[in-house]
């Protein structure tokens, strides 16, 4: 009986730890495709802010990214103001 209670208690602690520390991470990851190229996008679950991972620029807020090519590059560009 004591072993059965210990196993159930351990399973509940394990499940609780998983649901607290692993599953609800701050970021949700997705992707977007621009001109056949796929770019990772991370979305903050708390604020809803989205960031796009651009080669050479790192994680960039989605408001700063445009899909209009500038020059001869076909990847998304930063809005520079």
Buried (B, 14 or more C-beta within 10 A) or exposed (E): EEEEEEEEEEEEEEEEEEEEEEEEEEEEEEEBEBEEEEBEBBBEEEEEEBBBBBEEBEEBEBEBBEEEEEEEEEBBBBEEE
